[in-house]
Amino acid sequence: MAATDADATRSNRLPMYSLLAANTISLIGSSFTVVALPWFVLQTTGSASKAGLVGLSVALPRILAGVFGGTIVDRLGLKQTSVAADAISGASVALIPLLYHTVGLAFWQLLSLVFVGNLLNIPGTTARRAILPELAELAQIRLERINSAFESIQYLSRLLGAPLAGLLIALLGSVYVLWIDAATFVISAVLVGALVPTAASLPVAARAEGYWRQLAAGFRFLRNDRVLFWMAIALLISNAFGLALVPVILPVYADQFLGSATALGLMVSAIGVGGVIGSCVYGAVAYRLPRRTIWLLAFLVAPLEYWVLLAHPPLFVIIAALIIVGLAFGPFNPVMVTIRQERVPLAMRGRVFSLFSAMSLAAQPLGMAFAGFAIEAVGFNLTVLLFAIALQGLSVVLLFIPTLRDMDATKAP
C-alpha cells in the first residue's frame, strides 16, 4: 500500500518530535538536580558559600566548553555531539550518589563531578538548537514555532520537575533524586541516537581547515555581527546577577525563611509556569511583535523577583511575582535563538552559538560565588538589594543602545 500524505507528514515530523521529547526528559531530570543539589549541599554542610561554589562548578565548565567546544560540534556533527553530551553528563551525575553510598563523597569530589557533568552542557544544547532549522524545514513548520516549543521545554521542565523534586526529596532524600537525573540523560541519548536522522547532523565544517583557524573564524563572526555581539554583552551582565537566583538565592531563602524544600520547588516551578505560557503565546501569535520590544521588556521585568524577596511576603506573593517574570522571559529565548539561526550560516552554527553562550555566561560563575559569600558576609537582604539595583540599572541602559534596533532587521544568511 502506498504511503499517504498523512503518513509522510508524520514521518517527516518524527525527528523533530523525538528531539523535543529527548530534550524534555533530560531537562526534567536536570531540574531535579537544580533543586536537589543545592539542597543536598545546604543540608550536609549548612554553608551558603559552598552552595555558591557548587553553582560555580555548574557554570564554569559551560563557559569553557562554550569557548572551545563549538568548533568540535561543527567538526564532530550535531547529532553525535548531542548523544555524547548526554552520555558524559549522565555518568557524572550517577557517580555522585554512587560514591556517597559506597566509599564516601568529599566536597572536592562533588565539585569535580559537577564540573565534568556540565562540561558538555553548552555543546549539547548548541547541537540540538543548531539542528532545529533543518528539522523545521523537514517538518514544514515555521521556525519560530519550533523554537518556541523547544524553549518552552526549559520552563516546562521547571514546572513539572521542580515541585516533583521537592516532593521526592522529602520522601527519598536529595541524594536519591540524583539517580533519576542520571537515568534521564540515558533516555535522551537513546532517543536522539535512534530517531534523529544522521543526515541532519553531518559535520559541516571543512575538516581540512585546522581547529584553531575554525575557532578564530567563529570569534571574528561574532565580533563583526554587532547585533549578536551586543546581545551577548547584555546577557553577560544580566546573567552575572540574574542566574544566581535559582541555584543560590532561592535555596537560601527557602532554607532560612521558609524551611521547606517543597517551597523551593514551588518557587522554581512558578518561573516555569510563566515561561511556558509566555513562550507558547510567542509561538502562536506574539512572534509578530517587534523583537526589540520583547527583548527589552524581559530585562525591565527581571528585577521584580529580587524586589519581592526583599519584602519577605507570603509564599503565594513570591510565586505570583516569579510567574510574571517567567511570562516576560517566555518569548525571550525563542527570539534570541531565532535571531542567531537567521544570522549564522549552518557551517558555523556550532562555533558561533557556543561562543555566544560562553560570552553571555562568562560572569555567571562569579555572580553565583559572590551571591553565596555576600549572603554570609553582609546578609541576605543587602545582597539581594545589590542584585536588584544592578539588574534594574542594566534594563534602563539597554533602552539607549542603538545597535539593538537592528534586531528586527535580521535576514537569513
C-alpha positions as CSV (number, residue, x, y, z in Angstrom):
1,M,0.0,0.0,0.0
2,A,1.3,3.4,-0.9
3,A,2.1,5.8,1.9
4,T,-0.4,8.6,2.4
5,D,0.4,12.3,2.7
6,A,-0.5,12.0,6.4
7,D,2.0,9.1,6.8
8,A,4.7,11.1,5.1
9,T,3.9,14.2,7.3
10,R,4.2,12.0,10.5
11,S,7.4,10.5,9.2
12,N,8.9,13.9,8.4
13,R,7.9,15.2,11.8
14,L,9.2,12.2,13.8
15,P,12.8,13.5,14.1
16,M,11.5,16.9,15.4
17,Y,9.2,15.3,17.9
18,S,12.0,12.9,19.0
19,L,14.4,15.7,19.6
20,L,11.8,17.7,21.6
21,A,10.9,14.6,23.7
22,A,14.6,13.9,24.4
23,N,15.2,17.4,25.5
24,T,12.1,17.4,27.7
25,I,13.1,14.2,29.5
26,S,16.7,15.4,30.0
27,L,15.7,18.8,31.3
28,I,13.1,17.5,33.7
29,G,15.8,15.3,35.2
30,S,18.1,18.3,35.3
31,S,15.5,20.3,37.1
32,F,15.6,17.6,39.8
33,T,19.3,18.3,40.2
34,V,18.7,22.1,40.3
35,V,16.6,21.6,43.4
36,A,18.3,18.5,44.9
37,L,22.0,19.5,44.5
38,P,22.0,22.9,46.4
39,W,19.6,21.4,49.0
40,F,21.9,18.4,49.4
41,V,24.9,20.8,50.0
42,L,22.9,23.0,52.4
43,Q,21.7,20.1,54.4
44,T,25.0,18.3,54.6
45,T,27.3,21.3,55.1
46,G,25.0,24.2,56.2
47,S,27.0,26.6,54.1
48,A,25.6,29.1,51.6
49,S,29.2,29.7,50.4
50,K,29.6,26.1,49.5
51,A,26.3,26.1,47.7
52,G,27.7,29.1,45.7
53,L,30.8,27.1,44.9
54,V,28.7,24.3,43.6
55,G,26.9,26.9,41.4
56,L,30.4,28.0,40.2
57,S,31.2,24.4,39.3
58,V,28.0,24.2,37.3
59,A,28.7,27.5,35.4
60,L,32.4,27.5,34.8
61,P,32.6,24.4,32.6
62,R,29.8,25.6,30.5
63,I,31.8,28.7,29.7
64,L,35.0,26.8,28.9
65,A,33.0,24.3,26.7
66,G,31.3,27.2,25.1
67,V,34.6,28.8,24.0
68,F,36.3,25.6,22.9
69,G,33.5,23.1,22.3
70,G,31.6,24.8,19.5
71,T,34.3,24.0,16.9
72,I,34.1,20.4,18.0
73,V,30.3,20.5,17.4
74,D,31.0,21.7,13.8
75,R,33.6,19.0,13.2
76,L,32.1,16.1,15.0
77,G,28.5,16.6,14.0
78,L,25.3,17.8,15.7
79,K,23.7,14.5,16.4
80,Q,26.9,12.9,17.6
81,T,27.6,15.8,19.9
82,S,24.2,15.7,21.5
83,V,24.4,12.0,22.2
84,A,28.0,12.3,23.7
85,A,27.0,15.2,25.9
86,D,24.1,13.3,27.4
87,A,26.2,10.2,28.0
88,I,29.0,12.0,29.8
89,S,26.6,14.1,31.9
90,G,24.6,11.1,32.9
91,A,27.7,9.2,34.0
92,S,28.9,12.1,36.1
93,V,25.6,12.6,37.8
94,A,25.4,8.9,38.6
95,L,28.8,8.9,40.3
96,I,27.6,11.4,42.9
97,P,25.1,9.1,44.7
98,L,27.3,6.1,43.9
99,L,30.3,7.5,45.8
100,Y,28.1,8.9,48.5
101,H,26.6,5.5,49.2
102,T,29.8,3.5,48.9
103,V,33.2,5.0,49.8
104,G,32.0,8.4,50.7
105,L,31.9,11.7,48.8
106,A,34.4,14.5,49.7
107,F,33.3,18.1,48.8
108,W,36.1,18.4,46.2
109,Q,34.9,15.3,44.5
110,L,31.4,16.7,44.4
111,L,32.7,19.8,42.8
112,S,34.8,17.8,40.3
113,L,31.8,15.6,39.2
114,V,29.5,18.7,38.9
115,F,32.2,20.3,36.7
116,V,32.6,17.3,34.4
117,G,28.8,16.7,34.3
118,N,28.3,20.2,32.9
119,L,31.3,20.3,30.6
120,L,29.3,19.3,27.5
121,N,26.1,21.1,28.5
122,I,26.6,24.0,26.2
123,P,27.9,22.0,23.2
124,G,25.0,19.6,23.6
125,T,22.4,22.3,23.8
126,T,24.1,24.1,20.9
127,A,24.0,20.9,18.8
128,R,20.2,20.5,19.4
129,R,19.4,24.1,18.7
130,A,21.6,24.0,15.5
131,I,19.6,21.0,14.2
132,L,16.3,22.8,14.5
133,P,16.2,24.8,11.3
134,E,16.7,21.7,9.2
135,L,14.2,19.7,11.2
136,A,11.7,22.6,10.9
137,E,12.1,22.5,7.1
138,L,11.7,18.7,7.1
139,A,8.5,19.0,9.2
140,Q,7.3,22.1,7.2
141,I,6.7,24.1,10.4
142,R,7.5,27.7,10.9
143,L,10.9,28.1,12.7
144,E,9.6,30.5,15.3
145,R,7.1,27.9,16.4
146,I,9.6,25.1,16.8
147,N,12.0,27.4,18.7
148,S,9.0,28.4,20.9
149,A,8.3,24.7,21.6
150,F,12.0,23.9,22.2
151,E,12.5,26.8,24.6
152,S,9.1,26.2,26.3
153,I,10.5,22.8,27.3
154,Q,13.0,24.5,29.6
155,Y,10.2,26.2,31.5
156,L,8.0,23.1,31.4
157,S,10.9,21.1,33.0
158,R,10.9,23.6,35.9
159,L,7.1,23.5,36.1
160,L,7.0,19.7,36.3
161,G,10.4,18.8,37.7
162,A,10.9,21.3,40.5
163,P,7.8,20.6,42.6
164,L,8.2,16.9,42.0
165,A,11.8,17.1,43.0
166,G,10.8,18.8,46.2
167,L,8.3,16.0,47.0
168,L,10.9,13.3,46.1
169,I,13.5,15.0,48.3
170,A,11.0,14.9,51.2
171,L,10.2,11.2,50.5
172,L,13.6,9.8,49.5
173,G,16.3,12.3,50.2
174,S,18.1,14.6,47.8
175,V,20.9,12.1,47.0
176,Y,18.4,9.5,45.6
177,V,16.9,12.1,43.3
178,L,20.2,12.4,41.5
179,W,19.9,8.8,40.3
180,I,16.7,9.8,38.5
181,D,18.5,12.6,36.7
182,A,21.3,10.2,35.6
183,A,18.6,7.9,34.0
184,T,17.0,10.8,32.1
185,F,20.3,11.6,30.3
186,V,20.5,8.0,29.2
187,I,16.9,8.1,27.8
188,S,17.7,11.4,26.0
189,A,20.8,10.0,24.4
190,V,18.9,6.9,23.1
191,L,16.1,8.9,21.6
192,V,18.4,11.3,19.7
193,G,20.7,8.5,18.7
194,A,17.9,6.3,17.3
195,L,15.3,8.7,15.9
196,V,17.1,11.9,14.7
197,P,18.5,11.3,11.2
198,T,22.2,11.4,10.8
199,A,21.8,13.5,7.6
200,A,20.6,16.4,9.7
201,S,23.8,16.3,11.8
202,L,26.6,15.6,9.4
203,P,29.7,17.7,10.2
204,V,29.5,20.8,8.1
205,A,32.9,22.3,8.8
206,A,35.7,21.7,6.3
207,R,38.0,19.2,8.2
208,A,40.9,20.3,6.1
209,E,40.9,23.6,7.9
210,G,42.5,23.4,11.3
211,Y,40.7,23.6,14.7
212,W,42.2,26.9,15.7
213,R,41.5,28.5,12.4
214,Q,37.9,27.5,12.7
215,L,37.7,28.7,16.2
216,A,39.2,32.1,15.2
217,A,36.7,32.4,12.4
218,G,33.9,31.9,14.9
219,F,35.3,34.7,17.1
220,R,35.5,37.0,14.1
221,F,32.0,36.3,13.0
222,L,30.5,37.0,16.5
223,R,32.7,40.2,16.9
224,N,31.7,41.6,13.5
225,D,27.9,40.9,13.9
226,R,27.0,43.9,16.0
227,V,23.5,42.7,16.9
228,L,24.8,39.4,18.2
229,F,27.7,41.0,19.9
230,W,25.6,43.5,21.9
231,M,23.1,40.8,22.7
232,A,25.8,38.8,24.3
233,I,27.2,41.7,26.2
234,A,23.7,42.4,27.7
235,L,23.4,38.8,28.7
236,L,26.9,38.8,30.1
237,I,25.9,41.5,32.6
238,S,22.4,40.3,33.4
239,N,23.4,36.7,33.9
240,A,26.0,37.7,36.5
241,F,23.2,38.9,38.7
242,G,20.1,37.1,37.5
243,L,21.3,33.5,37.2
244,A,22.2,33.3,40.9
245,L,18.5,33.3,41.7
246,V,17.7,29.6,41.3
247,P,20.9,27.8,42.4
248,V,21.8,30.1,45.4
249,I,19.3,32.8,46.4
250,L,16.1,30.9,46.3
251,P,17.6,27.8,48.1
252,V,19.0,30.1,50.8
253,Y,15.6,31.9,51.1
254,A,13.7,28.6,51.3
255,D,16.1,27.2,53.9
256,Q,16.5,30.3,56.1
257,F,13.0,31.9,55.9
258,L,10.7,29.0,54.8
259,G,12.5,25.9,56.0
260,S,11.0,23.8,53.2
261,A,12.4,22.1,50.1
262,T,8.8,21.9,48.8
263,A,8.6,25.6,48.9
264,L,11.8,25.8,46.9
265,G,10.3,23.5,44.3
266,L,7.2,25.6,44.0
267,M,9.1,28.8,43.6
268,V,11.3,27.4,40.8
269,S,8.2,25.9,39.1
270,A,6.5,29.3,39.2
271,I,9.1,30.6,36.8
272,G,8.3,27.6,34.6
273,V,4.5,28.4,34.7
274,G,5.0,31.9,33.4
275,G,7.7,30.8,30.9
276,V,5.6,28.1,29.3
277,I,2.7,30.4,28.9
278,G,4.8,33.3,27.5
279,S,6.8,31.0,25.1
280,C,3.6,29.4,23.8
281,V,2.0,32.8,23.3
282,Y,5.0,33.9,21.3
283,G,4.9,30.8,19.1
284,A,1.2,31.2,18.4
285,V,0.9,35.0,17.8
286,A,3.5,37.2,19.6
287,Y,6.2,36.4,17.0
288,R,4.6,39.2,15.0
289,L,5.6,41.8,17.7
290,P,8.9,43.7,17.3
291,R,11.8,41.6,18.7
292,R,13.5,44.5,20.4
293,T,10.3,45.2,22.4
294,I,10.1,41.6,23.6
295,W,13.8,41.7,24.4
296,L,13.7,44.9,26.4
297,L,10.5,44.0,28.3
298,A,12.2,40.9,29.7
299,F,15.1,43.0,31.1
300,L,12.8,45.6,32.6
301,V,10.7,43.0,34.4
302,A,13.6,40.7,35.6
303,P,14.5,42.6,38.8
304,L,10.9,42.1,40.1
305,E,12.0,38.7,41.5
306,Y,14.5,40.4,43.8
307,W,12.4,43.4,44.8
308,V,9.7,41.0,46.0
309,L,12.1,38.8,48.0
310,L,13.3,41.9,49.9
311,A,9.8,42.4,51.3
312,H,9.6,38.8,52.7
313,P,5.9,38.4,51.7
314,P,3.8,35.3,51.9
315,L,4.8,32.5,49.6
316,F,1.9,33.0,47.2
317,V,3.1,36.6,46.6
318,I,6.6,35.4,45.7
319,I,5.1,32.7,43.4
320,A,2.9,35.3,41.6
321,A,6.0,37.6,41.1
322,L,8.0,34.7,39.7
323,I,5.2,33.8,37.3
324,I,5.2,37.4,36.0
325,V,9.0,37.2,35.5
326,G,8.5,33.9,33.6
327,L,5.8,35.4,31.4
328,A,8.2,38.2,30.4
329,F,11.1,35.8,29.7
330,G,8.9,33.2,27.9
331,P,9.4,34.8,24.5
332,F,13.0,35.8,25.3
333,N,14.9,32.7,24.3
334,P,12.8,31.9,21.2
335,V,13.5,35.4,19.9
336,M,17.2,35.1,20.8
337,V,17.6,31.7,19.2
338,T,15.7,32.6,16.0
339,I,17.9,35.7,15.5
340,R,21.0,33.5,15.8
341,Q,19.7,30.9,13.5
342,E,18.9,33.6,10.9
343,R,22.2,35.4,11.1
344,V,24.6,32.4,11.4
345,P,25.3,30.1,8.4
346,L,24.9,26.4,9.0
347,A,28.7,25.7,8.7
348,M,29.4,28.0,11.7
349,R,26.4,27.4,14.0
350,G,28.3,25.2,16.4
351,R,31.1,27.7,16.9
352,V,29.1,30.9,16.9
353,F,26.2,29.5,19.0
354,S,28.7,28.1,21.6
355,L,30.8,31.3,21.7
356,F,27.7,33.4,22.1
357,S,26.6,31.2,25.0
358,A,30.1,31.3,26.6
359,M,30.3,35.0,26.3
360,S,26.8,35.6,27.8
361,L,27.6,33.2,30.7
362,A,31.2,34.4,31.4
363,A,30.3,36.3,34.5
364,Q,27.7,33.8,35.9
365,P,30.2,31.8,38.0
366,L,31.4,35.0,39.7
367,G,27.8,36.1,40.3
368,M,26.9,32.7,41.9
369,A,30.0,32.6,44.1
370,F,29.6,36.3,45.0
371,A,26.0,35.7,46.0
372,G,26.9,32.9,48.4
373,F,29.8,34.7,50.0
374,A,27.9,38.0,50.2
375,I,24.9,36.4,51.9
376,E,27.3,35.1,54.6
377,A,29.2,38.4,54.8
378,V,26.6,41.1,54.7
379,G,23.3,39.2,55.0
380,F,20.6,38.1,52.6
381,N,18.7,41.4,52.3
382,L,21.6,43.6,51.4
383,T,22.9,41.0,48.8
384,V,19.5,40.8,47.1
385,L,19.2,44.6,47.1
386,L,22.6,45.0,45.3
387,F,21.5,42.4,42.7
388,A,18.1,44.2,42.2
389,I,19.8,47.6,41.6
390,A,22.3,46.1,39.2
391,L,19.6,44.4,37.1
392,Q,17.3,47.4,37.0
393,G,20.1,49.7,36.0
394,L,21.1,47.5,33.1
395,S,17.5,47.4,31.9
396,V,17.5,51.2,31.6
397,V,20.8,51.4,29.9
398,L,19.7,48.9,27.2
399,L,16.9,51.3,26.1
400,F,19.7,53.6,24.7
401,I,21.8,51.0,22.8
402,P,21.1,51.9,19.1
403,T,22.5,48.7,17.6
404,L,19.7,46.6,19.3
405,R,17.2,48.4,17.0
406,D,18.5,46.1,14.2
407,M,17.2,43.0,15.9
408,D,14.0,43.4,13.8
409,A,16.0,43.6,10.5
410,T,17.7,40.2,10.7
411,K,17.8,38.2,7.5
412,A,18.7,34.6,6.8
413,P,22.3,34.2,5.6
